[in-house]
Every structure is written in structure tokens, then in C-alpha cells.
Amino acid sequence: MVGEQTAKQVELFFGPQHPGVPGNVGFKLWLDGERVVDVELIPGFLFRGFEKMMENRTWEMNIVMCYRFCVEDPDNLEVAYAEAVDRIFKVEVPEKAKYIRMIMAEFSRIASHLFWANFMSGGVGLRTTGYWAIAAREEILKWFARVTGHRIYHSFSVPGGVRWDVPRDFRDKTLDLANKVEDIVKDIEEALLRNPVFKARTKNVGVLKAEDAIRLGVTGPSLRAGGMPYDIRKAVPYENYDKVKFNVPVGENGDSYERSVIRFKEIHESLNIIRQSVEEVKPGAPYRVKLPLTAPAGVGISRVESARGEYMIHVISMGVMKAERVGDKYVVHFTGQGGRKPYRVRLRSVSLPLLTTVLKHIVRNEEVTIADFPVIVKSLDPCPPDIDR
């Protein structure tokens, strides 16, 4: 579109300091009057080389690195990294640890969706519901601090299980929190989703159908809002997600409004998972398998359903690499001892397609005004640090 610019078009930098931008990224917008006709992502405001840094830290130390890919939903990334390393060590995690990891991951998902609700509410001028969302999230952060010792970054799901046992009153406190959060979320849904201003700003705005989402590499709520019931927790169950009952909410139109509805429905499903899982956390049961400092050679791949979609972490423990020809393909094997550090860590970004191919698709296929653009970006709920990784 840049090559097709006319004298009428204006090039505008929409930068990271603007409240309509989702964090540490910028955009170059091309405007024809009020209409956005093209968009280009400008990343690089947060680059600290997280993946490379993990190659220079031990398996255990990397727990404090993996969740920095997305601050808003740290525990799903902890689980993903821990699972990948579990597979390298070929260790079976205790059942109690699996359920605790699930509870941590689901509260992390809820906290992320609540943080999004605050972001989205402010974007359409309805700040009261945003304040309610932050109040509910605060209760979750207090629970995290009590269980793990930390409010935001938890370093709790570790290779082999969880770092330490949960408090004696874990079940009661967890159920109390679930009930409290559910009550506040119901109020937010009533006040936000039924508000005529919110509907006017989001319905039929930023439409992303399922077939387009798949073609553009989208997963998570933005895919499900378009009608595709794809969730890694159901499609390829991990931990003990195949032992609990929950639904995968889906939409139909795939607009900004339905993406919002899906996230609130997912909060209720997460609370459902938490209530089932906490009953399986047995006092006194083992919660961790201690691992040696040095890993065997091998490859660990883990896929988790985060608040924004599918995160995949690929970890290599380098030993002796051998390539074997099987038919017309080569299969690579790693043998022998690995080391105390990973050779390579690689994360599949959830946010990259949302801020590149998806935004281009939307602005080129519907009339997006400069006022619509921040609402669409917020409805997609990207997490820029997983791009600048």
C-alpha cells in the first residue's frame, strides 16, 4: 500500500507512548482522511534478547526468564517451559503438581483477561468497569503472593513439579477467591457488554472470521470468536486438563464485541477448572521430583493454551547430534550428556500475527477509522514482549 500512496494520504506514527497502543510497540499508519488504509508494526522498543539470555543460565534459573515473554500471563509460560524441560529429563510430574500448575495457569489467565478488561474499558471511555476489573485482579494477586511469595512473577511451576507445597488452607482460600472473582466479573459483564456505547464501538468492527484467522496464524480467543472451537487444552491435553470438564466458548461473527464476550466466558470456564482441580490437591502428597543439575541430551517441546492463544516453547539440550536418513527425510537425534544450560530456547509468538497480518487484513477489508484502530488493537489483546524476545 505504501507504493500506492496518493497526495491525499498522510503518514502517521502511532507510538508506544499513546494510551491506545498495547505497550512497547509503535505503528506506522497511512490515513486517507479519517480512514486507516494501511498499517505497519514497528517493534524493537523492548528488545532484551530473552531467548539468548536463557542459553546462558541454568535450567532452574531460566524459570525467572521464561515468564518475561508476557508479564500479563506469566504462569502459562512457566508451565510451558517446565513441561519442555520435564520432557528432556524424561520425568513424570506428581499428580498433585499437575493440578497445582493448572490452578496457577487458570488464575493467571483470569488475571490477564481482567487486565485486558481494564485496558478495553478505558479505550471506549467506560473506566468504571475497568476499575472493577483491576479490583478483582488485585484479589488474585494477593492470592498469588500468599501461595508463592510473589504478586506478579511467581517462579512456582518448575521442572519436576512445583517449587514448594501449598498452604494448609489452600482449598478454602482458593474457593473463596473463585467466588469473589466470579461475583465481580458478573457485574463487569452486565455493565460493560450491555452498554450501548460499548456495543456501538465494537460490534461489526475489526471482523476476523475463523478461516482468515487460521490462514493468518491466529490462535486463542481471537480465533474462537470467529467460530473455531480450537483450544490446546482440549485438542492436545497437557497436565490433567483431560481429567476436568469445561467448555470451549466460541463466537460467530469474529468482531471486537465477540472477542470481548469470549474472554468473559473463558473466565467462567477457568473458574470451573479451578474448582475441580483444587479438590484433587491432596495434603501431604508429593509435589516435586528433584532433578539433577545436568540434563541428558534431548529436545523438549511444549504447547500451552495461554490467555492469548497457543504458546509453544522448544528447548534443546545439546549432546552429540546425529542425523539418520529415514526414507527421503533426515531425523536428528541427540545422545549423551547435555549440560547445565540449554543449547537453544525458542518461543512461538502469539502476538506477532495479531499485530502484523491480522491488522493489515482488517484495515484492508473494512473501513477502519483512526478512532476504531485502538479499539481493534485492544480487542485483539496482544502482548508485545513476546515479539521483542
C-alpha positions as CSV (number, residue, x, y, z in Angstrom):
1,M,0.0,0.0,0.0
2,V,2.9,2.3,0.6
3,G,3.8,2.3,-3.1
4,E,0.2,3.3,-3.9
5,Q,0.2,6.4,-1.7
6,T,-1.5,9.5,-3.1
7,A,-1.3,13.2,-2.3
8,K,-4.4,12.7,-0.1
9,Q,-2.7,10.2,2.3
10,V,-1.0,11.2,5.5
11,E,1.7,9.0,7.1
12,L,1.3,9.0,10.9
13,F,3.5,7.5,13.6
14,F,1.3,6.0,16.3
15,G,3.8,5.4,19.1
16,P,4.4,3.5,22.3
17,Q,3.6,6.5,24.5
18,H,0.0,6.7,23.2
19,P,-2.7,5.2,25.5
20,G,-4.2,3.4,22.5
21,V,-1.1,1.3,21.9
22,P,-0.8,-2.0,23.8
23,G,2.7,-1.5,25.3
24,N,6.2,-1.4,23.9
25,V,5.4,-1.2,20.1
26,G,4.6,1.5,17.6
27,F,2.7,1.7,14.4
28,K,3.1,3.5,11.1
29,L,-0.4,4.3,9.8
30,W,-1.4,5.6,6.4
31,L,-4.5,7.7,6.6
32,D,-6.9,8.8,3.9
33,G,-8.9,11.4,5.8
34,E,-10.2,9.6,8.9
35,R,-9.7,6.2,7.4
36,V,-6.7,3.9,8.1
37,V,-5.8,2.4,4.8
38,D,-2.6,0.5,5.8
39,V,-0.6,-0.3,8.9
40,E,3.0,-1.4,9.7
41,L,4.2,-2.7,13.0
42,I,7.3,-1.1,14.5
43,P,8.7,-3.3,17.2
44,G,12.0,-3.1,19.0
45,F,11.2,-0.9,21.9
46,L,11.7,-3.7,24.5
47,F,14.3,-6.0,22.9
48,R,16.4,-7.6,25.6
49,G,17.1,-11.0,24.0
50,F,15.3,-13.2,26.4
51,E,15.8,-16.4,24.4
52,K,19.6,-15.8,24.1
53,M,19.8,-14.9,27.8
54,M,18.3,-18.3,28.6
55,E,21.1,-20.1,26.9
56,N,23.5,-18.6,29.5
57,R,21.5,-19.6,32.6
58,T,20.9,-23.0,34.2
59,W,17.7,-24.9,33.8
60,E,16.4,-23.7,37.2
61,M,17.5,-20.1,36.7
62,N,15.5,-19.9,33.4
63,I,12.2,-20.0,35.3
64,V,12.8,-16.3,36.1
65,M,13.3,-15.6,32.4
66,C,10.5,-17.6,30.7
67,Y,7.6,-15.6,32.1
68,R,9.1,-12.3,31.0
69,F,7.9,-13.1,27.5
70,C,4.5,-11.9,28.7
71,V,4.1,-10.2,32.1
72,E,0.3,-10.2,32.0
73,D,0.1,-14.0,31.8
74,P,3.3,-15.4,33.4
75,D,2.2,-18.7,34.8
76,N,1.2,-20.3,31.5
77,L,4.7,-19.6,30.3
78,E,6.2,-21.1,33.4
79,V,4.2,-24.2,32.8
80,A,5.2,-24.3,29.1
81,Y,9.0,-24.1,30.0
82,A,8.7,-26.5,32.9
83,E,6.9,-29.1,30.7
84,A,9.5,-28.8,28.0
85,V,12.4,-29.4,30.5
86,D,10.4,-32.3,32.1
87,R,10.4,-34.0,28.7
88,I,14.2,-33.5,28.3
89,F,14.7,-35.1,31.8
90,K,12.0,-37.7,31.0
91,V,10.4,-37.2,34.4
92,E,6.8,-37.9,35.4
93,V,5.5,-35.0,37.4
94,P,3.4,-35.9,40.5
95,E,-0.4,-35.6,40.1
96,K,-0.6,-33.0,42.8
97,A,1.8,-30.8,41.0
98,K,-0.1,-31.1,37.8
99,Y,-3.3,-29.9,39.4
100,I,-1.5,-27.0,41.2
101,R,0.1,-26.0,37.8
102,M,-3.4,-25.9,36.3
103,I,-4.8,-23.8,39.1
104,M,-1.9,-21.3,38.8
105,A,-2.3,-21.2,35.0
106,E,-6.0,-20.6,35.1
107,F,-5.7,-17.8,37.7
108,S,-3.0,-16.3,35.5
109,R,-5.5,-16.5,32.5
110,I,-8.2,-14.8,34.6
111,A,-5.9,-12.1,35.8
112,S,-4.8,-11.4,32.2
113,H,-8.4,-11.2,31.0
114,L,-9.2,-8.8,33.8
115,F,-6.2,-6.7,32.9
116,W,-7.5,-6.7,29.3
117,A,-10.9,-5.6,30.6
118,N,-9.4,-2.6,32.2
119,F,-7.5,-1.8,29.0
120,M,-10.5,-2.3,26.8
121,S,-12.9,-0.3,29.1
122,G,-10.6,2.7,29.1
123,G,-10.3,2.6,25.3
124,V,-14.0,3.2,24.9
125,G,-14.3,5.7,27.8
126,L,-16.0,3.3,30.3
127,R,-13.4,3.5,33.1
128,T,-15.7,2.3,35.9
129,T,-15.8,-1.3,34.7
130,G,-12.0,-1.1,34.3
131,Y,-11.6,-0.2,37.9
132,W,-13.8,-3.1,38.9
133,A,-11.6,-5.4,36.8
134,I,-8.4,-4.2,38.5
135,A,-10.1,-4.7,41.9
136,A,-10.8,-8.4,41.0
137,R,-7.3,-8.8,39.6
138,E,-5.9,-7.4,42.9
139,E,-7.6,-10.2,44.8
140,I,-5.9,-12.8,42.6
141,L,-2.5,-11.1,43.1
142,K,-3.0,-11.3,46.8
143,W,-3.7,-15.0,46.5
144,F,-0.6,-15.4,44.4
145,A,1.5,-13.6,47.0
146,R,0.2,-15.9,49.7
147,V,0.8,-19.1,47.8
148,T,4.1,-18.3,46.0
149,G,5.5,-15.3,47.9
150,H,5.2,-13.0,44.8
151,R,2.4,-11.0,43.3
152,I,3.3,-10.8,39.6
153,Y,6.2,-13.1,38.8
154,H,5.9,-16.4,40.7
155,S,8.7,-18.8,39.8
156,F,6.4,-21.6,41.1
157,S,5.9,-24.1,38.3
158,V,9.4,-25.6,38.0
159,P,10.9,-28.6,36.2
160,G,9.8,-31.6,38.1
161,G,6.7,-30.1,39.6
162,V,6.1,-27.0,41.8
163,R,8.6,-25.2,43.9
164,W,7.0,-26.0,47.3
165,D,3.9,-27.3,48.9
166,V,0.7,-25.1,49.1
167,P,-0.6,-23.8,52.5
168,R,-2.9,-26.0,54.6
169,D,-5.9,-23.8,53.9
170,F,-5.2,-23.8,50.2
171,R,-8.5,-25.3,49.2
172,D,-10.7,-23.0,51.3
173,K,-8.8,-19.8,50.3
174,T,-8.9,-20.8,46.6
175,L,-12.6,-21.5,46.6
176,D,-13.3,-18.2,48.4
177,L,-11.2,-16.3,45.8
178,A,-13.1,-18.1,42.9
179,N,-16.4,-17.0,44.4
180,K,-15.3,-13.4,45.0
181,V,-13.9,-13.0,41.5
182,E,-17.0,-14.6,39.9
183,D,-19.3,-12.0,41.6
184,I,-17.2,-9.1,40.4
185,V,-16.9,-10.5,36.9
186,K,-20.7,-10.8,36.6
187,D,-21.1,-7.1,37.5
188,I,-18.5,-6.2,34.8
189,E,-20.2,-8.2,32.2
190,E,-23.6,-6.6,33.0
191,A,-22.1,-3.1,32.9
192,L,-19.8,-3.4,30.0
193,L,-21.1,-5.9,27.5
194,R,-24.7,-4.5,27.7
195,N,-23.6,-0.9,27.5
196,P,-24.9,0.8,24.2
197,V,-21.7,2.8,23.9
198,F,-19.5,-0.3,24.1
199,K,-21.7,-2.2,21.6
200,A,-21.6,0.8,19.2
201,R,-17.8,0.9,19.4
202,T,-17.2,-2.8,19.0
203,K,-20.0,-4.6,17.0
204,N,-19.0,-5.2,13.4
205,V,-15.7,-3.6,14.0
206,G,-12.5,-5.5,13.3
207,V,-14.1,-8.6,11.9
208,L,-11.8,-11.7,11.8
209,K,-13.5,-14.8,10.5
210,A,-12.2,-18.2,11.5
211,E,-10.9,-19.1,8.0
212,D,-9.0,-15.9,7.9
213,A,-7.7,-16.3,11.4
214,I,-6.3,-19.8,10.5
215,R,-4.7,-18.5,7.3
216,L,-3.1,-15.6,9.2
217,G,-1.7,-17.8,12.0
218,V,-4.0,-16.8,14.8
219,T,-4.9,-18.9,17.9
220,G,-6.7,-18.2,21.2
221,P,-9.8,-16.1,21.8
222,S,-9.4,-14.2,18.5
223,L,-9.7,-17.5,16.6
224,R,-12.5,-18.8,18.7
225,A,-14.5,-15.6,18.4
226,G,-14.7,-16.3,14.7
227,G,-16.3,-19.7,15.2
228,M,-13.4,-22.2,15.5
229,P,-13.6,-24.2,18.8
230,Y,-9.8,-24.8,18.9
231,D,-8.2,-24.9,22.3
232,I,-4.9,-26.8,23.1
233,R,-6.3,-27.8,26.5
234,K,-8.9,-29.9,24.6
235,A,-7.1,-30.6,21.3
236,V,-3.8,-31.8,22.8
237,P,-4.4,-32.0,26.6
238,Y,-1.5,-31.4,28.9
239,E,-1.1,-31.6,32.7
240,N,-4.5,-33.0,33.7
241,Y,-6.8,-31.0,31.5
242,D,-8.3,-34.2,30.1
243,K,-9.5,-35.1,33.6
244,V,-11.6,-32.0,34.2
245,K,-14.8,-30.9,32.5
246,F,-15.0,-27.5,30.8
247,N,-16.4,-26.0,27.6
248,V,-14.6,-24.0,24.8
249,P,-16.6,-20.8,24.2
250,V,-16.9,-19.8,20.5
251,G,-18.4,-16.9,18.7
252,E,-19.6,-16.5,15.1
253,N,-19.0,-13.0,13.7
254,G,-15.5,-12.6,15.0
255,D,-15.7,-8.8,15.6
256,S,-14.3,-6.8,18.5
257,Y,-17.5,-7.4,20.5
258,E,-17.4,-11.1,20.3
259,R,-13.8,-11.3,21.2
260,S,-14.8,-9.4,24.4
261,V,-17.7,-11.8,25.1
262,I,-15.4,-14.8,24.6
263,R,-12.9,-13.6,27.2
264,F,-15.6,-13.2,29.9
265,K,-17.0,-16.7,29.1
266,E,-13.4,-18.1,29.4
267,I,-13.1,-16.6,32.9
268,H,-16.1,-18.6,34.0
269,E,-14.7,-21.8,32.4
270,S,-11.3,-21.1,34.2
271,L,-13.1,-20.8,37.5
272,N,-14.9,-24.1,36.7
273,I,-11.5,-25.8,36.1
274,I,-10.0,-24.3,39.3
275,R,-12.9,-25.6,41.4
276,Q,-12.5,-29.1,40.1
277,S,-8.7,-29.1,40.3
278,V,-8.5,-27.8,43.9
279,E,-10.4,-30.9,45.1
280,E,-7.6,-33.1,43.7
281,V,-4.8,-31.3,45.6
282,K,-4.3,-33.8,48.4
283,P,-2.5,-32.7,51.6
284,G,0.8,-34.5,52.1
285,A,1.0,-35.9,48.6
286,P,4.3,-35.4,46.7
287,Y,4.6,-32.2,44.7
288,R,8.0,-32.3,43.1
289,V,10.6,-34.7,41.7
290,K,14.1,-33.3,42.3
291,L,16.2,-33.3,39.1
292,P,19.9,-33.5,38.7
293,L,21.8,-30.3,37.7
294,T,23.0,-31.7,34.4
295,A,20.4,-32.7,31.8
296,P,20.6,-35.5,29.3
297,A,20.8,-34.6,25.7
298,G,17.5,-34.2,24.0
299,V,14.6,-32.0,22.8
300,G,11.7,-30.7,24.8
301,I,8.6,-29.2,23.1
302,S,5.6,-27.9,25.0
303,R,2.4,-26.3,23.8
304,V,0.0,-24.5,26.2
305,E,-3.2,-22.5,25.8
306,S,-2.3,-19.1,27.2
307,A,-4.7,-16.2,27.6
308,R,-3.9,-15.0,24.1
309,G,-3.5,-18.4,22.3
310,E,-1.0,-21.1,21.8
311,Y,2.5,-20.7,23.1
312,M,5.0,-23.3,22.0
313,I,8.4,-23.5,23.7
314,H,11.1,-25.5,22.0
315,V,14.2,-26.3,24.2
316,I,17.3,-28.2,23.0
317,S,19.8,-29.8,25.4
318,M,22.8,-30.4,23.2
319,G,24.9,-33.5,23.4
320,V,26.1,-35.5,20.3
321,M,23.9,-34.7,17.4
322,K,23.3,-37.5,14.8
323,A,21.3,-37.3,11.6
324,E,19.7,-40.5,10.4
325,R,18.2,-40.9,6.9
326,V,14.6,-42.3,7.1
327,G,13.2,-42.6,3.6
328,D,13.6,-39.2,1.9
329,K,13.9,-37.4,5.2
330,Y,16.6,-36.9,7.9
331,V,15.8,-37.5,11.5
332,V,18.0,-35.7,14.1
333,H,18.8,-37.5,17.4
334,F,20.7,-36.1,20.4
335,T,22.6,-38.6,22.5
336,G,24.9,-38.5,25.6
337,Q,25.0,-35.8,28.2
338,G,23.6,-32.3,27.6
339,G,24.7,-29.8,30.2
340,R,23.6,-27.4,32.9
341,K,22.2,-25.0,30.4
342,P,20.0,-25.2,27.4
343,Y,21.7,-25.0,24.0
344,R,18.7,-23.2,22.5
345,V,15.3,-21.9,23.7
346,R,12.7,-20.8,21.1
347,L,9.3,-19.4,21.7
348,R,6.4,-19.2,19.2
349,S,5.0,-15.7,19.5
350,V,1.2,-15.4,19.9
351,S,1.2,-11.6,19.3
352,L,3.2,-11.3,16.1
353,P,0.4,-12.3,13.8
354,L,-2.1,-10.2,15.7
355,L,-0.1,-7.0,15.2
356,T,1.0,-7.7,11.6
357,T,-1.0,-9.9,9.3
358,V,-4.3,-9.5,11.2
359,L,-4.2,-5.7,11.4
360,K,-3.3,-5.5,7.7
361,H,-6.2,-7.8,6.8
362,I,-8.7,-5.8,8.8
363,V,-7.7,-2.3,7.6
364,R,-7.7,-3.5,4.0
365,N,-11.0,-5.2,4.2
366,E,-13.2,-2.8,6.1
367,E,-13.5,0.9,6.7
368,V,-11.4,1.4,9.9
369,T,-11.3,5.0,11.2
370,I,-8.5,6.4,13.3
371,A,-10.9,6.2,16.2
372,D,-11.6,2.4,15.5
373,F,-7.9,1.5,15.3
374,P,-7.1,1.5,19.1
375,V,-10.3,-0.4,19.9
376,I,-9.5,-3.1,17.4
377,V,-5.9,-3.4,18.7
378,K,-7.2,-3.6,22.3
379,S,-9.8,-6.3,21.3
380,L,-7.0,-8.5,19.9
381,D,-5.2,-8.2,23.3
382,P,-1.6,-8.6,22.1
383,C,1.4,-8.9,24.4
384,P,4.3,-7.1,22.7
385,P,7.2,-8.5,24.8
386,D,6.7,-11.9,23.2
387,I,7.7,-10.2,19.9
388,D,10.7,-8.4,21.3
389,R,12.1,-11.5,22.9
